[in-house]
Amino acid sequence: MVKCGLLSQRNEPVPLKSISVEVRVQDHVATVSSTLQYVNEEERPLEALFVFPLPADAAVCHFSAKIGEQEIVAEVQERETARDRYDDAVSSGQQAFLLEESEESPDVFRLSVGCLSPGQNAAVTIIYVTELAVQADHSLRFCLPAVLNPRYTPAGSVAGIVSEISSGCGSVPYTLTLSVHVSSPKPISKLESSCTLDPLVFLLSDHTQATVNLSPGHMFDKEFELFVYYQDTHQPSAIVEAGVNTAPSGSLMRDPVVMISLFPEFPEDVMSSLTTQGEFIFVVDRSGSMYCMMHRGKGAQMRIESAKDTLLLLLKSLPMGCYFNIYGFGSNFESFYPQSVEYNQKTMDQALKKVKKMQSDLGCTKILELLKHIYSQPCYPDHPRQLFIFTDGEVENTKEVLDLVKHHAHSHRCFSFGIGEGASTALITGMAREGSGHAQFITGTDRMQPKVMQSLRFALQPAVVNISVDWTLPDGITVDTLSPHFNVLFQGQRSLIYAQLKGESSGGSEGTVTVKYSLKDQPVTNQLHFCLKPTEETGLAVHRLAAWTLIRSLEQEERSGDADVESVRSRIVELSVQAGVSSVHTAFIAINKDSRQTVKGPLLQRRVPTQATQYAQPLPFGGLGSPWLERSSMPMQDSRQTVKGPLLQRRVPTQARRSVQPPAYMSRAATQYAQPLPFGGLGSPVLGRSSMPLQARRSVQPMAYMSPATQYAQPLHFGGLGSPALGCSSMPMQDVYVCSAAPDPPKDLLLQLVSLQKASGCWELDATLADVFGKTEDELTNQKPAQVDGSVWATLLALIWLYGCKIEQQVEWQFVAMKAASWIGSQKVGDLSQCVCVGNALLGCHVTKETLGI
């Protein structure tokens, strides 16, 4: 069994003493600075290996380590040059570190840092900038998780960049201090959190700036979430940020950059206008990890069972006459029908029978070939294709998948759902972004159904189309838009536009941006006036996100093969170095801040504990930058020079593990002994994404960490190697932890009612329906008014029960109710006021006819 944490030579934890986080929110973006204070109680020098996820839209812009009195600051260089410098430093016993973005997934970074002498303190600081996600209630969400939970990595993955880390709770031997500063052109309404905060302090009378701190005593039993609410949320806003005077003339970092926030508001009549056409393709992950539980609390379902319940709701909510199909994927894929079929009672019943038989039995997570197959299928005229993709893992070819989705963006929309804390943010958010859809994450005690139904509403609503952005600027100033062009927006979506302002004004101090679009065939124009003079010191966050946005576009252009690859690559490196942000072709390499010479010093390796370690779970530990390392007593050797102070590693690799490629950043000699195992930390959004109502979030109790004997679900030991239980590898069985079935949860009356609805929207009057209401069939039949038949009466009672007893779950059954009300209206039964009164009395409800929409 593998013991977890940052471990010493004696297999003892290296103390992480404290974590200090400063968050600076500016309108829709955040700059996050996290400093981790370590102490080396080892008798030999230390090298630490970090492999950690960050938000998919985050740009790392700083890394430094203050070791004793010496501060080592990283600078960005071309990747191979940086690797060579690091390799040379390690082999000669010098002090150095290297930070690289994963080539396979842009939300995973690898860092090796040293050296920490015996008894020395080390303060490690990482700074990144990120866009904040918009929630269903229009708030902006920032998340700093405590840990990263398992990601399911495909068998044979060369990357091997994700491991199994389980959340622990209770006391940990380090403290967290966190402060937040918020500023925006729009007034701040409020800040809310799932954790206890000190009182909010407004710094200006117009409430455009505020600060708040995390209250002392945070137990690391859950991630820190902060929800920022602005007034006039849907009004466009602009932030102008000054450049750096020392940057090259005409460069992105020298000129001012403006960030425009576009978050269009949908009128109520548009919100209630839903299409009855479309081709709906539901793609469900059936890999082995879908057997795991949704969470560790009471009443948790297996992920595959929750997905099946969600498919029931989706199938019942589709409009008559549309087209649909369902795919399951893992190592291969299966479909319910050879091609999409028309939605009616017969096809719905067939699909529901197949849904009940679905199992997570298709091996590992591979989606590329499935998407190629779907895109090869012809679209139905006048039925826009909508993809709903559910997965709890990551893939080894994320960028290739995203390029494919983008290539077919003209023919479909993609709505993606990440299940569990280990779902890849780069994959989930990327598919939705490139497919002009919407991304949702289901973590902790979140229920899958409400989030999926929110996305179905987006899919059925008309979208903002024909978007144009025009600039009016004083003479002498021109604008260069850096963001890729977008031509569609949906309810709940926000777009940020970055632009570089070139030249000097001949006198004017104000610019105007005009945004035009069409909504349900009606032209809409929004005009925003903004001051060209930067309003405040923003720490270059806008410049760095603008550079990151442009770099991502160039990387995609490079992969497409349609451009001069060398020219594009050169431009990426130039932008990355100038802006000081990460890219796939650059890396952060450490230098001496004062002398700009590499600092000499020997090397070693370690990690950080959580309470979870006492249970000897496979690979659990606290995140927030906690390193994951392998240990062994073998000395590190190199063809050029043996390192002074041997590297500690944690495991002698098994044959299965040796099949995984070592990380490129490790010294060449060390790769024969140490394999990289990733871990969580530093604000990764992999945890805690949610758009559920805040009140519900705050009522969730922390999850107790249970011993293996009492757990329903144990972490799956995949980590890129796979599991023989799932047909993914030949790793010894003792390394595998599988999820066992939990006791059957209580019967869900809402799902039982929904399962009884016909495709047309009606219910039949029978004993199974009466059982949902807690009545007998005779009780329902005897109270039936003479003016309606059994189906109308049953459907009316179902509507009354939904509005009277399940109103808190309305987002889940809204389309079921709309179909029911529409069906009743088609029966032309006259005034139903008396029937509603009788139904209310029978079911003990108080619902008006107007509320029912009939």
C-alpha positions in Angstrom: 0.0 0.0 0.0 1.3 3.4 -0.9 1.6 5.9 1.9 0.8 9.5 0.8 2.1 13.0 1.5 5.4 14.7 0.9 7.7 12.1 2.4 11.2 12.1 3.9 13.9 9.6 3.6 12.5 8.0 6.7 9.1 7.8 5.1 8.0 10.7 7.3 6.0 13.8 6.2 7.9 17.0 5.2 5.8 19.6 7.0 3.8 22.1 4.9 3.4 24.8 7.5 1.1 27.3 5.9 -0.6 28.3 2.7 -1.3 32.0 2.0 -3.5 32.9 -1.0 -4.3 36.4 -2.3 -7.1 36.6 -4.9 -7.5 39.8 -6.9 -10.8 39.8 -8.9 -11.2 42.4 -11.6 -14.6 42.3 -13.2 -14.6 38.8 -14.8 -11.0 37.7 -14.3 -8.9 36.8 -11.2 -5.2 36.9 -10.4 -4.4 34.2 -7.8 -1.1 34.2 -5.9 -0.5 31.2 -3.7 2.5 30.9 -1.4 3.2 27.5 0.3 5.6 27.5 3.3 7.6 24.3 3.6 10.3 23.2 6.1 12.8 20.5 5.3 13.4 18.3 8.4 15.3 15.8 6.3 19.0 15.3 6.9 19.8 15.6 3.2 18.9 18.2 0.5 15.5 18.1 -1.2 14.2 18.2 -4.7 10.4 18.5 -5.0 8.4 17.3 -7.9 5.0 19.0 -8.5 2.4 17.8 -11.0 -0.8 19.8 -10.6 -4.0 20.9 -12.5 -5.1 24.5 -12.9 -8.3 25.9 -14.4 -8.6 25.2 -18.0 -8.6 28.9 -18.8 -5.7 29.8 -16.5 -2.5 31.3 -17.6 0.5 30.7 -15.3 2.5 33.9 -15.2 4.9 33.5 -12.2 6.7 30.8 -10.2 9.4 31.4 -7.6 10.9 29.7 -4.6 12.4 31.6 -1.7 14.8 29.1 -0.1 16.3 30.5 3.0 17.3 34.0 2.1 17.8 33.2 -1.6 14.8 33.8 -3.9 14.8 31.9 -7.2 12.5 33.3 -9.8 11.6 31.5 -13.0 11.7 33.1 -16.4 10.0 31.9 -19.6 12.3 30.4 -22.3 11.9 28.2 -25.3 11.0 24.7 -24.0 14.0 22.6 -25.3 16.4 25.3 -24.2 14.8 25.4 -20.7 14.9 21.6 -20.5 18.6 21.5 -21.4 19.5 24.2 -18.8 17.6 22.3 -16.1 19.2 19.0 -17.1 22.6 20.5 -17.0 21.9 22.1 -13.5 20.6 18.8 -12.0 23.5 16.7 -13.3 26.1 19.1 -11.9 24.4 19.5 -8.6 23.1 23.0 -9.2 19.9 24.5 -7.8 17.2 24.9 -10.4 13.6 24.2 -11.3 11.5 23.8 -14.4 7.8 24.4 -14.9 6.1 23.0 -18.0 2.6 22.8 -19.4 1.6 19.3 -20.4 1.8 18.7 -24.1 -1.4 16.6 -23.9 -3.7 18.7 -21.8 -3.4 22.5 -21.2 -4.8 22.3 -17.7 -1.9 20.2 -16.2 1.5 21.5 -15.2 4.7 19.8 -14.1 7.3 21.3 -11.9 10.6 20.1 -10.4 12.3 22.4 -7.9 15.4 22.2 -5.7 17.3 22.3 -3.6 16.1 22.6 0.0 18.9 22.1 2.4 18.4 20.3 5.8 16.5 22.6 8.2 15.8 25.2 5.5 12.5 26.9 4.9 11.1 27.2 1.4 8.3 29.6 0.4 7.0 28.5 -3.0 4.8 31.0 -4.9 2.7 30.3 -8.0 0.7 33.1 -9.7 -1.9 32.5 -12.4 -4.6 34.5 -14.0 -8.0 33.0 -15.0 -11.4 34.0 -16.3 -14.2 33.3 -13.8 -17.1 31.1 -14.8 -20.6 32.4 -15.0 -23.1 30.4 -12.9 -26.8 29.8 -13.5 -27.7 32.6 -11.1 -25.4 35.0 -13.0 -22.8 35.0 -10.2 -19.1 34.5 -11.0 -17.4 31.6 -9.3 -13.9 31.3 -8.0 -12.8 28.0 -6.5 -9.7 27.0 -4.5 -10.0 23.3 -3.9 -8.5 21.3 -1.0 -7.6 18.3 -3.0 -7.9 16.7 -6.4 -9.9 13.5 -6.6 -9.4 10.6 -9.1 -9.3 11.2 -12.8 -9.7 8.1 -15.0 -6.7 8.0 -17.4 -6.9 5.8 -20.6 -4.8 2.6 -20.6 -1.5 3.1 -22.3 -1.6 6.9 -22.0 1.9 8.2 -22.6 1.0 11.3 -20.6 0.3 9.6 -17.3 -0.6 13.0 -16.0 -3.4 12.3 -13.6 -3.4 10.1 -10.5 -5.9 8.9 -7.8 -6.1 11.3 -4.9 -8.9 11.0 -2.5 -10.2 13.8 -0.3 -9.5 13.7 3.4 -11.1 15.8 6.0 -10.5 16.9 9.6 -7.4 18.6 11.0 -4.3 19.0 8.9 -0.9 20.3 10.2 -0.9 23.5 8.2 -3.0 26.7 8.1 -4.7 28.6 5.3 -5.0 32.4 5.1 -6.9 33.8 2.1 -7.8 37.3 1.2 -9.9 38.5 -1.7 -10.0 42.0 -3.3 -12.8 42.6 -5.9 -13.1 45.6 -8.2 -15.3 46.2 -11.2 -16.8 49.0 -13.3 -20.2 47.6 -12.1 -21.2 47.9 -8.4 -20.7 44.8 -6.4 -24.0 43.4 -5.0 -22.6 40.8 -2.6 -20.0 38.1 -2.1 -21.1 34.6 -0.9 -19.1 31.5 -0.1 -19.5 27.9 0.9 -17.0 28.7 3.7 -17.1 31.1 6.6 -16.0 34.6 5.7 -15.2 37.7 7.7 -17.5 40.7 7.2 -17.4 42.2 3.7 -15.7 45.6 3.6 -16.6 48.1 0.7 -13.7 50.4 -0.1 -15.6 52.9 -2.1 -19.0 54.5 -1.6 -20.2 53.3 -5.1 -19.4 49.7 -4.1 -17.1 49.1 -7.0 -14.3 47.8 -4.7 -14.5 45.4 -1.8 -12.4 43.1 0.3 -13.1 40.0 2.3 -11.1 37.4 4.2 -11.6 33.7 4.9 -12.3 33.3 8.6 -9.6 31.5 10.6 -10.0 27.8 11.3 -10.7 26.4 7.8 -10.6 22.6 8.1 -9.8 21.7 4.5 -12.9 19.5 4.5 -14.1 21.2 1.3 -12.9 23.5 -1.4 -13.1 27.2 -0.9 -15.7 28.7 -3.2 -16.5 32.4 -3.7 -19.5 33.7 -5.6 -19.3 37.3 -6.8 -22.5 39.2 -7.7 -22.5 42.4 -9.7 -25.3 44.8 -10.3 -26.4 45.3 -13.9 -24.9 42.0 -14.8 -26.0 42.0 -18.4 -24.6 45.4 -19.2 -21.4 45.3 -21.3 -18.4 46.5 -19.4 -14.8 47.4 -20.3 -11.5 47.5 -18.5 -8.5 49.3 -20.1 -5.1 48.2 -18.8 -1.8 50.0 -19.4 1.2 48.3 -20.9 4.8 48.0 -19.8 7.0 50.9 -20.9 10.1 48.7 -21.1 8.5 46.2 -23.5 9.4 46.5 -27.2 7.6 49.2 -29.1 4.5 48.0 -30.8 4.4 44.8 -28.9 1.3 43.5 -27.1 2.9 44.1 -23.7 3.8 47.7 -24.5 0.4 48.9 -25.8 -2.8 49.2 -23.7 -5.2 46.3 -23.8 -9.0 46.5 -23.4 -11.2 43.7 -22.2 -14.9 43.9 -23.1 -17.4 41.7 -21.2 -20.5 40.7 -23.2 -23.2 38.9 -21.3 -26.5 39.5 -23.3 -29.8 39.4 -21.4 -32.6 37.3 -22.9 -36.1 38.8 -22.7 -38.7 36.7 -20.8 -40.7 36.0 -24.0 -37.6 34.5 -25.6 -36.8 32.5 -22.5 -40.2 30.9 -22.7 -40.0 30.2 -26.5 -38.7 26.7 -27.0 -38.0 25.0 -30.3 -39.7 21.7 -31.1 -37.0 20.7 -33.7 -33.5 19.3 -33.4 -31.4 16.2 -33.4 -30.3 15.3 -29.9 -27.4 13.0 -29.5 -26.6 11.8 -25.9 -23.0 10.5 -25.4 -22.4 8.7 -22.1 -19.1 7.6 -20.7 -19.3 3.9 -19.9 -15.7 3.5 -18.8 -14.9 1.5 -15.6 -14.7 4.6 -13.3 -18.4 5.3 -13.9 -19.0 2.6 -11.3 -17.7 5.0 -8.6 -20.0 6.9 -6.4 -21.1 10.4 -7.1 -19.8 11.3 -3.6 -19.0 9.7 -0.2 -22.1 10.9 1.6 -25.3 9.0 2.4 -27.6 8.1 -0.4 -24.9 8.4 -3.1 -25.5 6.8 -6.4 -23.0 5.2 -8.7 -22.1 7.6 -11.5 -23.6 5.3 -14.2 -26.9 5.1 -12.3 -27.1 8.9 -12.0 -26.4 9.1 -15.7 -29.2 6.6 -16.4 -31.7 8.6 -14.3 -30.6 11.7 -16.2 -31.2 10.0 -19.6 -34.7 9.1 -18.3 -35.4 12.8 -17.7 -33.9 13.9 -21.0 -35.9 11.3 -23.0 -39.1 12.3 -21.3 -38.4 16.0 -22.0 -37.7 15.9 -25.7 -40.3 17.4 -28.0 -42.4 15.2 -30.3 -41.1 15.0 -33.8 -37.4 15.7 -33.0 -34.7 13.1 -33.7 -32.4 11.4 -31.1 -29.8 8.8 -30.5 -27.7 7.5 -27.5 -24.1 6.4 -27.6 -22.0 4.8 -24.9 -18.2 5.0 -25.1 -15.1 3.6 -23.5 -12.3 1.8 -25.3 -14.8 1.5 -28.1 -18.4 2.8 -28.6 -21.9 1.5 -29.1 -25.1 3.2 -30.2 -28.8 2.5 -29.6 -29.6 3.1 -33.3 -27.5 3.0 -36.5 -28.5 6.6 -37.0 -30.8 9.1 -35.1 -34.5 8.2 -35.1 -37.6 10.2 -34.8 -38.8 10.7 -31.3 -42.2 9.1 -30.6 -43.7 6.6 -28.1 -42.2 3.6 -29.8 -38.7 4.8 -30.0 -38.8 6.3 -26.6 -39.9 3.0 -25.0 -37.2 1.2 -26.9 -34.5 3.6 -25.7 -35.7 3.5 -22.1 -35.4 -0.3 -22.1 -31.8 0.0 -23.3 -31.0 2.7 -20.8 -31.9 0.3 -18.0 -29.4 -2.2 -19.2 -26.5 0.3 -19.5 -23.4 -0.6 -17.5 -19.9 0.9 -17.2 -18.3 -2.0 -19.0 -16.5 -0.4 -22.0 -13.0 -0.1 -20.5 -11.1 3.1 -20.8 -12.0 6.7 -21.8 -11.6 7.3 -25.6 -13.9 9.6 -27.4 -12.1 10.8 -30.6 -13.2 7.9 -32.9 -16.8 8.2 -31.6 -16.9 11.9 -32.4 -15.5 11.2 -35.9 -18.3 8.7 -36.4 -21.0 11.1 -35.2 -19.7 13.9 -37.4 -19.7 11.6 -40.4 -23.5 11.0 -40.0 -25.6 13.4 -42.2 -27.6 16.0 -40.4 -31.4 16.2 -40.7 -32.6 19.4 -42.5 -34.3 21.9 -40.1 -33.2 19.8 -37.1 -30.0 21.4 -35.6 -27.7 18.8 -34.1 -27.1 19.1 -30.3 -24.5 16.9 -28.6 -24.7 16.2 -24.9 -21.5 14.5 -23.7 -21.1 13.0 -20.2 -17.7 11.9 -18.9 -15.9 11.5 -15.6 -12.3 11.3 -16.9 -9.8 12.7 -19.3 -8.5 11.5 -22.7 -4.9 11.3 -23.9 -5.5 13.5 -27.0 -7.4 16.4 -25.6 -6.2 18.9 -28.1 -7.0 16.6 -31.0 -10.5 16.2 -29.7 -11.0 19.9 -29.3 -9.7 20.6 -32.8 -12.2 18.1 -34.2 -15.1 19.7 -32.3 -14.1 23.1 -33.6 -13.8 21.9 -37.2 -17.5 20.8 -37.0 -18.8 23.7 -35.0 -20.8 24.9 -38.0 -23.0 21.8 -37.9 -23.7 21.3 -34.2 -23.6 22.6 -30.7 -21.8 20.7 -27.9 -23.0 20.6 -24.3 -20.5 18.9 -22.0 -20.8 17.5 -18.4 -17.9 16.7 -16.2 -18.8 14.1 -13.5 -16.8 14.0 -10.3 -13.8 16.0 -9.2 -11.4 14.2 -11.6 -13.1 15.2 -14.9 -10.7 17.1 -17.2 -11.5 20.8 -17.2 -9.6 21.3 -20.4 -11.7 18.6 -22.1 -15.1 19.6 -20.7 -14.8 23.4 -21.0 -12.9 23.0 -24.3 -15.6 20.9 -26.0 -18.3 23.3 -25.0 -16.3 26.4 -26.0 -15.3 25.0 -29.4 -18.8 23.6 -30.0 -20.6 26.9 -29.1 -22.4 25.1 -26.2 -22.3 25.1 -22.5 -20.2 23.2 -19.9 -21.4 22.0 -16.5 -19.5 20.1 -13.7 -21.2 17.8 -11.2 -19.1 17.4 -8.1 -19.5 16.6 -4.4 -23.2 16.3 -3.6 -24.3 18.1 -6.7 -27.1 16.3 -8.5 -26.6 15.7 -12.2 -30.2 16.1 -13.3 -30.8 19.8 -12.6 -27.6 20.9 -14.3 -28.3 18.8 -17.4 -31.8 20.1 -17.7 -30.5 23.7 -17.5 -28.3 22.9 -20.5 -31.3 21.3 -22.3 -33.1 24.6 -21.8 -30.2 26.4 -23.4 -30.3 23.9 -26.3 -34.0 24.5 -26.9 -33.8 28.3 -26.8 -33.0 30.5 -29.6 -29.4 31.8 -29.6 -27.8 35.1 -30.2 -26.4 35.0 -33.7 -24.8 37.3 -36.3 -22.7 39.0 -33.7 -20.5 41.9 -34.8 -18.2 44.1 -32.8 -17.3 47.6 -34.1 -14.9 50.1 -32.6 -15.0 53.9 -32.7 -11.7 55.4 -31.5 -10.1 58.9 -31.7 -7.8 59.7 -34.6 -4.4 58.1 -34.2 -5.6 55.0 -32.4 -6.3 51.7 -34.0 -7.5 48.4 -32.6 -6.3 44.8 -33.1 -8.8 42.3 -31.8 -7.0 39.4 -30.2 -9.9 37.1 -29.3 -11.1 34.6 -32.0 -14.3 35.6 -33.7 -17.5 34.1 -32.2 -20.9 34.2 -33.9 -23.2 32.6 -31.4 -24.1 33.1 -27.7 -26.7 31.3 -25.5 -28.6 32.2 -22.4 -26.2 32.1 -19.4 -23.1 32.5 -21.6 -20.6 35.3 -21.4 -17.9 36.2 -23.8 -14.8 38.2 -23.1 -13.2 40.2 -26.0 -9.6 41.2 -25.8 -8.2 43.9 -28.0 -4.8 45.7 -28.3 -5.0 49.5 -28.7 -2.2 50.9 -30.9 -1.0 54.4 -31.5 -1.6 57.6 -29.6 -4.7 59.8 -29.4 -4.6 63.2 -31.0 -6.9 64.5 -28.3 -9.9 62.2 -27.7 -10.0 60.3 -24.4 -13.0 58.0 -25.0 -13.6 55.0 -27.2 -16.9 53.3 -28.1 -17.5 49.7 -28.9 -20.8 48.7 -30.6 -22.0 45.1 -30.3 -24.8 44.1 -32.7 -26.6 40.7 -32.8 -29.8 39.1 -33.7 -32.1 37.4 -31.2 -35.1 35.5 -32.5 -34.9 37.5 -35.8 -34.9 40.8 -33.9 -31.8 43.1 -34.2 -30.3 44.2 -30.9 -27.6 46.9 -30.5 -25.6 47.5 -27.4 -23.2 50.5 -27.3 -20.5 50.9 -24.6 -18.4 54.1 -24.1 -15.2 53.6 -22.2 -12.3 55.8 -21.1 -9.0 55.1 -22.9 -7.0 56.0 -19.8 -6.3 53.0 -17.6 -8.4 53.4 -14.5 -6.3 51.4 -12.0 -3.3 49.2 -11.5 -4.3 45.8 -12.7 -1.0 43.9 -12.5 -1.1 43.0 -16.2 -3.8 40.4 -15.7 -5.7 41.6 -18.8 -2.5 41.6 -20.9 -1.6 38.1 -19.8 -5.1 36.7 -20.5 -5.1 38.4 -23.9 -1.7 36.9 -24.7 -2.9 33.5 -23.4 -6.0 33.8 -25.6 -3.9 34.6 -28.7 -1.4 31.8 -27.9 -4.2 29.2 -27.7 -5.6 30.4 -31.1 -2.1 30.1 -32.6 -1.5 26.7 -31.1 -4.8 25.5 -32.7 -3.7 27.1 -36.0 -0.4 25.2 -35.8 -2.1 21.9 -35.2 -4.4 22.4 -38.1 -1.5 22.3 -40.5 -2.9 25.1 -42.7 -0.2 27.6 -41.8 3.6 27.9 -41.8 4.3 25.8 -38.7 7.7 27.3 -38.0 6.4 30.8 -38.3 3.4 30.2 -36.0 5.6 28.4 -33.5 8.1 31.3 -33.5 5.2 33.7 -32.8 3.9 31.5 -29.9 7.4 31.5 -28.3 7.8 35.3 -28.8 4.4 36.0 -27.2 4.9 33.6 -24.4 8.3 35.0 -23.5 7.2 38.6 -23.8 4.0 38.2 -21.7 5.6 35.7 -19.2 2.8 33.2 -19.6 3.0 29.5 -20.3 2.6 27.8 -23.7 3.2 24.3 -25.1 6.5 25.5 -26.7 7.9 27.3 -23.6 8.8 26.5 -20.0 9.7 28.4 -16.8 13.3 27.9 -15.9 14.7 29.1 -12.5 17.5 31.8 -12.3 19.1 33.8 -9.5 16.9 36.9 -9.2 19.8 39.2 -8.4 22.8 37.9 -10.4 20.7 36.2 -13.1 22.9 33.2 -12.7 21.7 29.7 -11.9 22.1 29.1 -8.2 24.3 26.2 -7.1 23.0 23.5 -4.7 22.3 19.7 -4.4 18.9 18.0 -5.0 16.4 15.5 -3.5 12.5 14.7 -3.4 9.2 14.9 -1.3 5.3 15.5 -0.5 2.4 16.8 2.0 0.0 14.9 4.3 -3.7 15.1 5.0 -5.7 13.3 7.6 -6.6 10.8 4.8 -3.1 9.3 5.0 -3.8 7.5 8.3 -6.2 5.2 6.4 -3.5 4.2 3.9 -5.7 4.9 0.9 -4.0 4.7 -2.5 -2.6 8.1 -3.2 -4.9 10.5 -1.2 -3.4 13.7 0.1 -4.0 17.4 0.4 -3.8 19.6 -2.7 -3.0 23.3 -3.0 0.3 22.7 -4.5 1.1 19.5 -2.6 3.8 17.5 -4.6 3.5 13.9 -5.5 6.8 12.0 -5.6 8.2 8.6 -6.0 10.8 7.4 -3.5 13.7 5.0 -3.5 17.2 4.8 -2.0 18.9 4.4 -5.4 21.4 7.2 -6.2 20.7 9.3 -9.2 23.3 8.9 -11.9 24.0 10.8 -15.1 26.3 10.2 -18.1 28.0 13.4 -17.4 28.2 13.7 -13.6 26.7 12.2 -10.5 24.5 14.5 -8.5 25.7 15.4 -5.0 23.0 14.4 -2.6 21.1 11.5 -4.2 17.5 12.0 -5.3 15.0 10.3 -3.1 12.3 8.4 -5.0 9.4 6.4 -3.7 8.8 3.1 -5.5 10.8 0.7 -7.5 8.7 0.6 -10.7 6.8 -2.5 -11.6 6.8 -3.8 -15.1 3.3 -2.2 -15.7 4.6 1.2 -14.5 7.7 1.1 -16.6 5.4 1.1 -19.6 4.6 4.7 -18.9 6.9 7.3 -20.4 8.9 9.4 -17.9 8.3 13.2 -17.9 10.6 15.1 -20.2 11.5 17.6 -17.5 13.2 15.1 -15.3 17.0 14.7 -15.6 17.8 11.9 -18.0 19.4 9.7 -15.4 16.5 10.0 -13.0 14.0 8.7 -15.4 15.1 5.2 -15.0 14.0 5.2 -11.4 11.2 7.8 -10.9 7.9 7.9 -12.6 5.7 11.1 -12.3 2.5 10.8 -10.4 0.3 13.9 -10.6 -1.6 15.5 -7.8 -4.0 18.3 -7.1 -3.7 21.8 -6.0 -3.6 25.5 -6.3 -7.2 26.4 -7.1 -7.9 23.7 -9.6 -11.5 24.0 -10.8 -11.6 20.3 -11.1 -13.3 20.4 -7.8 -16.5 22.1 -6.7 -17.8 23.5 -9.9 -21.5 24.1 -9.5 -24.4 26.1 -10.7 -26.8 24.7 -8.1 -28.5 27.3 -5.9 -26.2 28.8 -3.3 -28.5 28.0 -0.5 -28.4 24.4 -1.4 -24.6 24.5 -1.7 -24.2 26.0 1.7 -26.4 23.4 3.3 -24.2 20.5 2.2 -22.4 18.9 5.1 -18.7 18.1 4.8 -18.0 14.6 3.8 -16.5 12.4 6.5 -13.6 10.4 5.3 -14.3 6.7 6.1 -12.0 3.8 6.5 -11.8 1.3 3.6 -13.9 -1.3 5.5 -16.8 1.1 5.7 -16.5 2.8 2.3 -18.9 1.9 -0.5 -16.4 3.2 -3.1 -12.7 3.0 -3.1 -10.4 5.0 -5.4 -9.7 3.3 -8.7 -5.9 2.8 -9.2 -5.7 3.9 -12.8 -3.2 6.7 -13.2 -2.7 6.1 -16.9 -2.0 2.4 -16.3 -5.5 1.1 -16.3 -7.0 -1.8 -14.3 -7.2 -5.5 -15.1 -10.7 -5.5 -13.6 -11.7 -3.2 -16.5 -9.6 -4.7 -19.2 -7.1 -1.9 -19.3 -3.8 -3.4 -18.3 -1.9 -6.2 -16.7 -1.1 -4.4 -13.5 -1.2 -6.7 -10.5 -4.6 -6.9 -8.9 -3.3 -5.8 -5.5 -2.8 -2.3 -7.0 -6.5 -2.0 -7.9 -9.3 -0.6 -5.8 -12.8 -1.0 -7.3 -16.1 0.4 -6.3 -18.6 -1.9 -4.6 -22.3 -1.3 -4.7 -24.0 0.8 -2.1 -27.4 -0.1 -0.6 -30.3 0.9 -2.8 -31.2 4.6 -2.1 -34.8 5.5 -1.3 -37.3 5.4 -4.1 -37.3 8.7 -6.0 -41.0 9.6 -6.5 -40.2 12.3 -9.0 -38.3 9.9 -11.3 -41.1 7.3 -10.8 -43.7 9.9 -11.9 -41.6 11.0 -14.9 -41.0 7.4 -16.0 -44.8 6.9 -16.3 -45.3 9.9 -18.7 -46.0 9.1 -22.4 -44.0 10.7 -25.2 -46.9 12.9 -26.0 -46.9 14.4 -22.5 -49.9 12.6 -20.9 -50.2 10.0 -18.1 -52.6 7.1 -17.8 -54.8 6.7 -14.8 -53.6 3.5 -13.1 -52.3 2.0 -9.9 -48.6 2.9 -10.5 -49.5 6.6 -10.8 -51.7 6.4 -7.7 -48.8 4.9 -5.8 -46.6 8.0 -6.5 -49.3 10.1 -4.9 -49.7 7.7 -2.0 -53.2 6.9 -3.1 -55.1 3.9 -4.5 -56.3 3.7 -8.0 -59.9 3.7 -6.7 -59.3 7.0 -4.8 -58.2 8.7 -8.0 -61.0 7.2 -10.2 -63.8 8.0 -7.7 -62.8 11.7 -7.6 -62.5 12.1 -11.4 -64.8 14.9 -12.6 -67.3 13.8 -15.3 -66.1 16.3 -17.9 -62.7 14.8 -18.3 -61.5 11.3 -19.3 -59.0 9.2 -17.3 -55.9 10.5 -19.2 -56.7 14.2 -18.8 -57.5 13.6 -15.1 -54.2 11.7 -14.5 -52.2 14.3 -16.4 -53.9 17.1 -14.4 -53.1 15.4 -11.1 -49.5 14.9 -12.2 -49.1 18.6 -12.9 -50.7 19.5 -9.5 -48.4 17.1 -7.7 -45.3 18.5 -9.4 -46.1 22.1 -8.6 -47.5 21.4 -5.2 -44.9 18.9 -3.9 -41.8 19.2 -6.0 -41.5 22.9 -6.8 -37.9 22.9 -5.5 -36.9 20.6 -8.3 -38.8 22.5 -11.0 -35.6 22.8 -13.2 -35.6 19.0 -13.5 -39.3 18.6 -14.5 -40.0 21.8 -16.3 -40.1 20.3 -19.8 -42.1 17.3 -18.6 -44.7 19.8 -17.3 -44.6 21.9 -20.4 -45.4 18.8 -22.5 -48.2 17.9 -20.2 -49.8 21.3 -20.2 -49.5 21.4 -24.0 -51.1 18.0 -24.3 -54.0 19.0 -22.0 -54.6 22.1 -24.2 -54.8 19.9 -27.3 -57.6 17.9 -25.8 -60.0 20.9 -25.8 -61.8 20.0 -22.6 -63.0 23.5 -21.7 -62.6 25.3 -18.4 -60.7 23.1 -15.9 -61.0 25.3 -12.8 -63.3 22.9 -11.0 -61.0 20.0 -11.8 -58.0 21.8 -10.4 -60.0 22.4 -7.1 -60.8 18.7 -6.8 -57.3 17.7 -7.6 -55.9 20.1 -5.0 -58.2 18.6 -2.4 -57.3 15.1 -3.3 -53.6 15.6 -3.2 -53.5 18.2 -0.4 -52.0 21.0 -2.6 -52.9 24.6 -3.3 -52.0 25.2 -6.9 -53.9 27.6 -9.2 -54.9 26.8 -12.8 -52.7 29.7 -14.0 -49.6 28.2 -12.3 -50.2 25.0 -14.2 -50.2 26.8 -17.5 -53.4 25.3 -18.8 
